[in-house]
Amino acid sequence: MATYIVFTLESTQDQAELDIYRSKVRETFKGHPVKILAAYGPQQVLEGDAPEGVVIMEFPSAAEARAWYDSPEYQEAARRRFNGGQYRAVLVEGV
């Protein structure tokens, strides 16, 4: 069943750290069946406060999503994201 990881950037804390993260994250996709559906595109806020940015990624299954997210390669890059901004990350299975 398709599974999605949704990253929501609530606020930037250190732009330099986020720039490093963004320069490293694509390499972490190698060997993982990921499809980027949205990445920091224009938003139309329908309810609540607008986030700074949204990324939506699709994987064939929750196991494959977790395999990428939990991989040493991604976790190394993610440290830069943790230092650079306040994010929410949610894994949600499709229907």
N, C-alpha and C positions, 0 to 999 in steps of 0.2 A: 504494500500500500504506500502510495506517495507520502512523503513526510517533508515538512518544511521547517527550516530554522529561520526565525525572524529576529533580526538585530535592530534595535531602536536606539539611536544615539540621542540621549536626553540632553546632555550638555558636554561641551568640550572643556577639558581641564588643561591639556598640554598639546597644542597643535603639532609640535615637532614629533612627539611620541606617536600621534595618530598617523602622521606622514610616514614614519618608519613602518608602522603596522601595515599600512596600505601598500607599501613597496614590497613587503614580504608575504602577504596573505595569498596571493595568486599561486605562488610556488607550492603552497600546502594543498592545493586542489589536485595535484598530479596523483594519478592512481585512484582517485575517488570519483564516483559517478554523480557529480554535482552540476546543477543547472542554476545559473543566476537569473532570477526572474525580475528583480528590481534592485537598483543600487543608487541611492541618493538622488533619485529623480524628483521632478516637480511633485508637490503634494497639494491636495485639496482637503483641508481638515474639515471633517464632518461633525466631530464631537471632541471635546476636551482640548487640551493644549497641544500645539504643534511640536513634534520632536524636531531636532536638528536634521535628522536623516533616518532613513529606513533601508534595510537590505533584506530581501527575501530570497532564500535559497531552497531549491527542491532536490531531494534525494529519493531514490526508489523505495527506501524503507527506513524505519527508525534506527535499525542496527547500522545501516550504512551512514546515516547522519551522525550517529554517535561515534562511529569509527573515525570519521573525519574530525569531529569536534575534539575528541579525546586523544587524537594522535599527538605524539611528541612534537611533530613539526608545527601543527597548529597551536598547541599550547605554548610553544616558545614564542611564536608571533603574537599570540593573544596577550602576553604580558605587556606588550607595548600598548595594546588597546586598553587594558585595565589601567595603565598609567595615564593614558591620554584622554579618557572621557568616562562619563557615567552612561552606561549602556544597560539595556534590558536584552536578554537573549531567551527566546522561547522556542522549544521544539514542539510542533503540533502535527499530529497525524491527519492525513486527508480522509475523505469519506468515500 
